[in-house]
Amino acid sequence: MTQHLLDPGFALTLRPMRYPTFYEMYRDAIRNTWTVEEIDFGIDLNDLQHTLAPADRHLIERLVAFFATGDSIVANNLVLNLYRHINAPEARMYLSRQLYEEALHVQFYLTLLDTYIPDPARRADAFAAVENIPSIRAKADFCFRWMDSVQSLERLETREQRRQFLLNLICFACCIEGLFFFAAFAYVWFLRSRGLLPGLAAGTNWVFRDESGHMAFAFEVIHTARREDPGLFDADMANDVRRMLHEAVEVEAAFADDVLSQGVNGLSPGEMRQYLRYVADQRLAALGLAPEFGAKNPFPFLDLQDVQELANFFERRVSAYQVGISGAVAFDDAF
C-alpha cells in the first residue's frame, strides 16, 4: 500500500527517499546560515538617539514587541502540531532546521529589544506585549485559535482531520509567516528606504530569507498532500481559506493603525491595508485560488528590495554567512 505524507505513523526510512524535495530544502537551509553576532547595531543606536522622530520610535517599539512573541508562537506550532503529523523523515529534517531558525530569530528580536529599549520598565512591557498591547494580543489570539483547532489531534485518521491539519498549515504559511511577518518586513524596509536602522535591515534581510524558505516548505507540503488526495482541498476548504485571510488582513490592519497612530511621515494605514490585500492575493495564488482583493503593491521602495538584498548579500557573503549561496534568488512572488 502506498504511504502518503499525512498518513498517521512515524516513517523512519530515508532510503529510498519518497520526498527528495524536502531533503533539498533542508540542505539549502543549512547553507543559509547566519548569526546574530554578525549584525552591527552601531548606526542604529545613533539613529534611535538623534534621528528618529517620536512617531518613528513608536513604530519601532511596536514592531520589536511583535517580533519578540511572533516567532515563539510559530516555534510552538512546529513542535506541537506540525512535526508529529508530517510523516516523512526528510520533511522532519527540514522542520528540525526550521525550529533552529525560529530560535535564531527569537535571539535576534531579543537582541533588538535589549539594544533599542534601554529602559527596563519599557522593555518589560515590550516583552509582555501579548498581554498588554491589544493590537498584538489580537494577532496572538488569531494564531492560538488555529493552533488550538488541531492540538487535540493525536493522529490524522480521517479526511476531516487532514483538512483541519492543512488549514493550520495554510494559516501559518499564508497568514502568520506570509502576512503578519511580511507586513513587519515592509516597515523595516520603509525605514531603510529613508536611510535608517541598517542593522535592523541587515538582520531582517536574513530573517526574510529564512521565512521565504519556511513558506516554500509549507506550500510544498500542501501541494504534496493535495496531489496524493485530490479531493482533500474542496470548495468548503477554499472558502475557509478566504475567510481566514480576510480575518488576518483585518487583524494586521488594526496593528497598522496602532503602529502608525502617531503619524509616520511617508507611510499611511490605508497604504498598509492595500499592501496587506496585495500580499493576501499572492498567497491565494500560491494555493491555486483566484485573487480576493485585486490590490496592487503601493510601495515603490519594495520594488528595490530584491536588488538591494542581493547586492548586500553577495558583497558580504564571506562575513555575513558561514556558507555562501549560489544561484538566483527571486523575491517577486513574496511581494
PyMOL commands that set and color helices and strands:
alter all, ss='L'
color gray80, all
select helices_A, chain A and resi 20-31+36-38+42-50+54-82+89-116+120-127+129-132+134-151+159-193+198-228+235-259+269-286+300-315+317-320+332-334
alter helices_A, ss='H'
color red, helices_A
deselect
rebuild
show_as cartoon
